[in-house]
Amino acid sequence: MQNLSFKKLAASLTSAAILLALSGCVTDPYTGERKISKGALGALFGAGIGAGIGAATGDNGRERKKRALIGAGIGALGGGSVGIYMDSQEATLRERLQNSGVSVTREGDEIMLNMPGNVTFGTDSDSLNPSFDEVLSSVALVLAEYKQTLVEVAGHTDSTGEDEYNLQLSGRRAETVAEFLVGQAIEADRFIVLKFGERQPIADNATPEGRLQNRRVEITLVPITAQTPRART
């Protein structure tokens, strides 16, 4: 029997994980909303849709995900419409996230939302601060409006504590944020969930201020295109 190629095997695993996630959706008895269960989201993360550290080394994970979404019927953005689409999404996010503690930055045709750990999670916790629910709900409203966007959720920590513990904590926090957004009826197969732990600091871990900046969850919004997004000039 001929062996499956790595690419075909990966595609098979991805498809199976998506089906598992969709089958793992449950109905909230209080709100009537369809939500993905923790187990199903864990399957997405573990099967490689969440990608983990490996796919974080390049854009291969994003490109595979975009191809899968396009193949599933989500139309790809193209040409000059990409920049216009992301401009509109950026303006909407900036309006809705004013004074929320979440920064909105733009690099090329990608939008990054930086959510500091002190406003999203308690110390050493992966449970969302209840006060942050409204902010994430605002993000979900924008994601529901702009469906041709891939959602990459990445967890980060400071360097305090053991490296492996920090890595797993960052992953649980990223999963929590993704789970909340999926619970707001955002399609689960639009997500890539990544864990970086202390490996990608944006400030000096030697200072309290720097460690505070490094404890964060970042959401990167990537347009779904048939080719690599253009650089913004």
C-alpha positions, 0 to 999 in steps of 0.5 A: 500500500502506498504511503500517504505523503506528509502533506496529504496526511496533514490535510487528513488530520486537519479535516478530521480535527475540524469535523471533530470540533464541529461535532463538539459544539454544544448549545448553552441552555441559558442563552441558546447559543451554539458553543464549542466544547473545551474538549473539541477546542483542545482537539483543534489545538492538539491536532495541529490546527492550533499549530503550536510552536512548530508552525510558528516558525513560518507562514506555512500554517497560515497558508495551509489554513487559508487554502482549507478555508477557501476550499470550504467556500470562503471567498478569497480577497484579492487585488486592491480589495485586501487593503480596503477590507483590512482598513475598514476592519482596523477602523472598526476595531479602533472605534470599538476598543477605545479605552479598553486596554487593548492596543491595535497595531497594523503591519502590512495587511495584518492587524494585531490586538495586544491584550496585556495579561494584567487586564485579561487574566489573574496572576498564574491563572488561565481564567478570563477576568469577568471585566474583560468579557465585554471587550472580547465580545466587541472583538467577536462582533468585528470578527463576525462582520469581517468573515474573510479573516484568519484569527491567530491567537498567541499566548506569551508570558514573562520569564519568571518561573520554569520555561515549560510551565510558562509555555503551557500557561501561555497555551491555556490562556490562548485557548481560553481567548479562542474558546470565548470567541468561538462561543460568540458564534465565530467559526472555529476553523478560522482559528490558529492557536499558538503558545510561545511562553517566554520565548518572544519577549517584547520588553526587558524581563529584568524590570517589572514594567517589562515583565508586565508587557511580556505577559500578554495574548496577541490576536493577529488578524490575517486576510484570507487571500489566495496568495501572500498578503502584499506589503503596505507602503 
